[in-house]
Amino acid sequence: MQMGGTGRSIKAGGLSICSLLFWSIATAADTGSASPLSPTNIFSPTSTPSHSIFRLSLFVLFVTAAIFAVVFSLLVYVVFKFGKKAGDDREPPQVYGSNQVELAWTVIPILVVVALFMATVRVIGDTEKYAEPSTAINVIAIGHQFWWEYRYPGFGVVTANELHVPVSDPTQPTPTFLTLLSAETDHSFWVPRLAGKTDLIPNHPNRMWTDPHETGLFVGQCAQYCGVQHAKMLLRVYVQPRAEFDQWVESQRRTATVDAVASEGRRIFESTACINCHTVRGTAANGRFGPDLTHLMGRDTIAAGVAANTDDNLRLWIRNPDAIKPGSLMPAMQLSENELDAVTRYLETLR
């Protein structure tokens, strides 16, 4: 009776696990045409590289699900077929070796691993050997503790934390190629719906590309531990129609324009250590250690995507960066209330 209860428990548990695994795979296969379950859902690809990774993931899931089903079925069969029966005190036959069984559990796993390895190598090869067309957009992405710098050498644009790229029409591809650099330590660029992870390693440039087929906002984050605020080093990629992207580029090329009412804030900004870290094109501020602020108010967020770019959040960020992002490398400038108001008003003119 005890063995029977155990067998039923194993069977019930196995059915539950099988059901959950089947539901996960079915959901994954269905999300391509539906709204993603989360902004970072790897099963909702929107570019050629992410589609390749998605298909590979499904293949791996089905192979491992089949292995699980076979192994679990054999386990249930053995439990019911050879389990000790009530009143049966006989010793079961002792088997000390079987060439056939040992060969099977050696050869079959090798074949499975080889198949998975070859499928993975093919996806990596197809992604890496993609030729860069003349219509490609080139971006240099630099990882800092704990924010992102984006340079568009073909357009003379420098921005931070929010990457803008054009949508790619399959009939007229406009892929975006990123050269990945690191300013100090290892980072990893990962926007799951657009491409796989690629590391940013000091003194070792890496390359990746994506060709988004849908417009919208795609999010991700640094996927390599890089310090105390690693979890708040977020990624935001804005995929725009080409005309809208061109308008954004044109706006980013302009130098900063300052309203006369913010002149006091500009004077305070340029008389403090702010200009040692930040650039505001067209002014004396020409720092390189922090984000370019020339068009700060053109961004939806501050602090690498951690907080919305609102008046209250911006004021708090200037007063005490640790209140929003503990461990950030931006110091509190110890400004008076009047100075804080003036600098906030000045920064809010940078559009």
C-alpha positions in Angstrom: 0.0 0.0 0.0 2.8 2.4 0.8 4.5 1.8 -2.5 1.3 2.4 -4.3 0.8 5.7 -2.6 4.3 6.7 -3.5 3.8 5.8 -7.1 0.6 7.8 -7.3 2.4 10.8 -5.8 5.2 10.5 -8.3 2.8 10.2 -11.1 0.7 13.2 -10.0 3.8 15.3 -9.5 5.2 14.3 -12.9 1.9 15.2 -14.6 1.9 18.6 -12.9 5.5 19.3 -14.1 4.7 18.0 -17.6 1.6 20.3 -17.7 3.6 23.3 -16.6 6.4 22.6 -19.1 3.9 22.1 -21.9 2.1 25.4 -21.0 5.4 27.3 -21.0 6.4 26.0 -24.4 2.9 26.6 -25.9 2.8 30.1 -24.4 6.3 30.8 -25.8 5.3 29.7 -29.3 2.2 31.8 -29.2 3.6 35.1 -28.0 5.1 36.0 -31.4 1.7 37.4 -32.5 0.4 38.6 -29.2 1.4 41.3 -26.7 4.6 40.3 -24.8 4.1 38.9 -21.3 6.7 41.4 -20.1 8.8 44.1 -21.6 11.9 41.8 -21.5 10.1 38.7 -22.8 12.7 36.6 -24.8 9.8 34.8 -26.5 8.5 37.9 -28.3 11.3 38.7 -30.8 11.2 41.8 -33.0 14.4 41.5 -35.0 16.3 39.0 -37.1 18.9 38.2 -34.3 16.2 37.8 -31.7 14.1 35.6 -34.0 17.1 33.3 -34.5 17.6 33.0 -30.7 13.9 32.4 -30.3 13.8 29.5 -32.7 17.0 28.0 -31.1 15.3 28.4 -27.7 12.2 26.5 -28.8 14.4 23.8 -30.3 16.3 23.4 -27.0 13.0 23.5 -25.0 11.4 20.7 -27.1 14.5 18.5 -27.0 14.8 18.9 -23.2 11.1 18.4 -22.8 11.3 15.1 -24.8 14.2 13.9 -22.7 12.2 14.7 -19.5 9.2 12.9 -20.8 11.1 9.8 -21.7 13.1 9.7 -18.4 10.1 10.4 -16.3 8.0 7.8 -18.1 10.7 5.2 -17.6 10.8 6.1 -13.9 7.1 5.7 -13.5 7.1 2.4 -15.4 9.9 1.0 -13.2 8.1 2.1 -10.0 4.9 0.4 -11.0 6.4 -2.6 -12.7 9.1 -3.5 -10.3 8.0 -1.9 -7.1 7.8 -4.2 -4.0 4.4 -5.7 -3.6 2.8 -6.4 -0.3 3.7 -9.8 1.0 6.4 -10.3 -1.6 9.7 -10.8 0.3 11.7 -12.2 -2.6 15.0 -10.6 -3.5 14.9 -9.1 -7.0 17.4 -10.3 -9.6 20.8 -8.7 -9.2 22.2 -7.1 -12.4 25.8 -6.0 -12.2 26.2 -4.6 -15.7 24.7 -4.3 -19.2 26.8 -3.3 -22.2 23.6 -2.4 -24.1 22.3 0.0 -21.4 25.7 1.5 -20.8 26.2 2.1 -24.5 22.7 3.7 -24.7 23.2 6.1 -21.9 26.6 7.1 -23.3 25.9 7.4 -27.0 22.4 9.1 -26.8 23.5 12.0 -24.5 26.5 12.6 -26.8 24.3 12.8 -29.9 21.9 15.1 -28.0 24.7 17.4 -27.0 26.2 17.4 -30.5 22.8 18.3 -32.0 22.4 21.2 -29.5 26.0 22.4 -30.1 25.6 22.4 -33.9 22.3 24.3 -33.7 23.9 26.9 -31.4 27.0 27.3 -33.6 24.8 27.8 -36.7 22.8 30.6 -35.0 26.0 32.3 -33.7 27.6 32.0 -37.2 24.6 33.4 -39.0 24.5 36.3 -36.6 28.2 37.1 -36.6 28.7 36.8 -40.4 25.9 39.3 -41.3 27.4 41.8 -43.7 27.0 45.5 -42.9 25.0 47.2 -45.7 25.7 50.8 -46.7 22.3 51.8 -45.2 23.4 50.7 -41.7 23.3 53.0 -38.7 26.5 52.9 -36.6 26.5 53.7 -32.9 29.3 53.5 -30.3 27.8 52.4 -27.0 30.0 53.0 -24.0 29.2 51.4 -20.6 30.0 53.5 -17.5 29.3 53.0 -13.8 26.3 53.2 -14.0 25.0 54.7 -17.2 25.2 54.4 -21.0 26.8 56.8 -23.5 25.8 56.7 -27.1 27.8 58.3 -29.9 26.6 58.4 -33.5 29.8 59.2 -35.5 28.0 59.5 -38.8 25.7 62.2 -37.5 27.9 64.0 -34.9 25.4 63.2 -32.1 26.2 62.3 -28.5 23.5 61.3 -26.0 23.1 59.2 -22.9 20.9 56.3 -21.6 18.2 56.4 -24.2 19.2 54.9 -27.6 17.3 55.9 -30.7 17.4 53.7 -33.8 15.2 53.6 -37.0 12.9 50.7 -37.7 14.2 48.4 -40.4 12.0 47.5 -43.3 12.8 43.9 -44.5 12.5 45.1 -48.1 15.0 48.0 -47.4 17.0 46.9 -44.4 18.3 49.6 -42.1 20.1 47.6 -39.4 21.9 49.3 -36.5 25.4 48.2 -35.7 26.7 48.9 -32.2 30.4 49.0 -31.3 30.5 48.2 -27.6 33.1 49.7 -25.3 33.6 50.0 -21.6 35.0 52.9 -19.6 36.1 51.0 -16.6 34.7 47.5 -15.9 32.7 44.7 -17.5 29.1 45.4 -18.6 26.7 43.5 -20.8 24.3 45.0 -23.3 21.0 43.1 -23.3 17.7 44.1 -24.8 16.0 40.7 -25.0 13.4 41.5 -27.7 16.1 43.0 -30.0 19.2 40.8 -29.7 21.2 38.5 -27.5 23.7 39.6 -24.8 27.0 41.0 -25.7 29.6 42.0 -23.2 31.4 45.3 -23.0 35.0 44.6 -21.9 37.7 47.3 -21.2 40.2 47.5 -24.0 38.4 44.8 -26.0 35.8 46.3 -28.5 32.8 44.0 -29.3 30.2 44.4 -32.0 26.5 43.5 -32.3 23.6 44.4 -34.5 19.9 44.5 -34.6 17.2 45.3 -37.2 14.0 46.1 -35.4 10.8 45.3 -37.4 8.5 47.1 -35.0 8.4 50.7 -33.6 8.1 51.3 -29.9 10.1 51.3 -26.7 12.2 48.2 -25.9 13.8 47.9 -22.5 16.7 45.8 -21.1 19.5 46.3 -18.7 23.2 45.6 -18.0 23.4 41.9 -17.6 26.9 41.7 -16.1 27.5 42.7 -12.5 29.4 45.9 -12.6 29.1 47.4 -9.1 26.6 48.4 -6.4 24.1 50.0 -8.8 24.3 47.3 -11.5 20.6 46.5 -11.1 19.7 50.1 -11.9 21.8 50.5 -15.0 18.8 50.2 -17.3 18.5 50.2 -21.1 15.9 52.0 -23.2 15.8 51.7 -26.9 13.4 53.8 -28.9 12.7 52.3 -32.4 11.2 55.1 -34.6 10.0 55.4 -38.2 12.9 56.8 -40.3 11.4 60.2 -40.7 10.9 60.6 -36.9 14.5 59.3 -36.3 15.9 61.8 -38.8 14.0 64.6 -36.9 15.5 63.4 -33.6 19.0 63.4 -35.1 18.5 67.0 -36.4 17.3 68.1 -33.0 20.3 66.5 -31.2 22.7 68.3 -33.5 21.7 71.7 -32.2 23.6 73.4 -29.5 21.9 74.3 -26.2 19.7 77.3 -26.1 19.2 79.0 -22.8 16.2 81.1 -21.8 17.2 84.5 -20.2 15.2 83.6 -17.0 17.6 80.6 -16.5 20.8 82.7 -16.8 21.4 82.6 -13.0 21.1 78.8 -13.0 23.6 78.6 -15.9 26.1 80.8 -14.0 25.8 78.5 -10.9 26.1 75.4 -13.0 29.3 76.7 -14.8 30.9 77.9 -11.5 30.7 74.5 -9.8 32.3 71.1 -10.4 29.3 70.2 -12.7 31.2 71.3 -15.8 34.1 68.9 -14.9 31.8 65.9 -15.5 29.1 67.1 -17.9 29.0 68.6 -21.4 26.5 71.2 -22.5 27.4 72.0 -26.1 27.7 75.7 -26.8 28.7 76.5 -23.2 31.8 76.2 -21.1 30.7 72.8 -19.8 32.9 70.2 -21.5 33.2 67.4 -19.1 33.5 63.7 -20.1 32.9 61.7 -17.0 29.1 62.1 -16.9 26.3 62.1 -19.4 26.0 64.8 -22.0 23.2 67.2 -20.9 22.8 69.3 -24.0 19.3 67.9 -24.6 18.5 66.6 -21.2 14.8 67.5 -21.3 14.4 65.6 -24.5 14.8 62.3 -22.5 12.0 60.6 -20.7 14.1 59.4 -17.8 17.1 60.4 -15.7 19.6 58.3 -13.7 19.9 55.6 -16.5 16.2 54.9 -16.7 15.6 54.7 -12.9 13.3 57.8 -12.5 11.0 59.7 -14.8 12.4 63.0 -16.0 10.1 65.3 -13.9 10.7 68.6 -12.1 10.6 66.9 -8.7 12.8 64.0 -9.6 15.4 66.3 -11.3 15.5 68.5 -8.3 16.0 65.5 -6.0 18.7 64.1 -8.2 20.7 67.3 -8.1 20.2 67.7 -4.3 21.0 64.1 -3.4 21.7 61.5 -6.1 21.9 58.7 -3.5 18.2 59.3 -2.7 17.4 57.9 -6.2 20.4 55.8 -6.9 22.4 54.8 -3.8 26.1 54.3 -4.7 26.0 56.5 -7.8 29.2 58.3 -8.6 27.6 61.7 -8.9 28.3 63.8 -5.8 25.8 66.0 -4.0 26.8 69.6 -4.7 25.6 71.0 -1.4 23.6 73.8 -3.1 21.4 76.2 -1.2 17.6 76.0 -1.8 17.8 79.1 -4.1 20.7 77.7 -6.0 19.0 74.4 -6.4 15.9 76.0 -7.8 18.0 78.1 -10.2 20.1 75.1 -11.5 16.9 73.0 -11.9 15.3 75.8 -14.0 18.4 76.0 -16.1 18.6 72.3 -16.8 14.9 72.3 -17.7 15.7 74.6 -20.6 18.0 72.1 -22.2 15.8 70.6 -24.8 
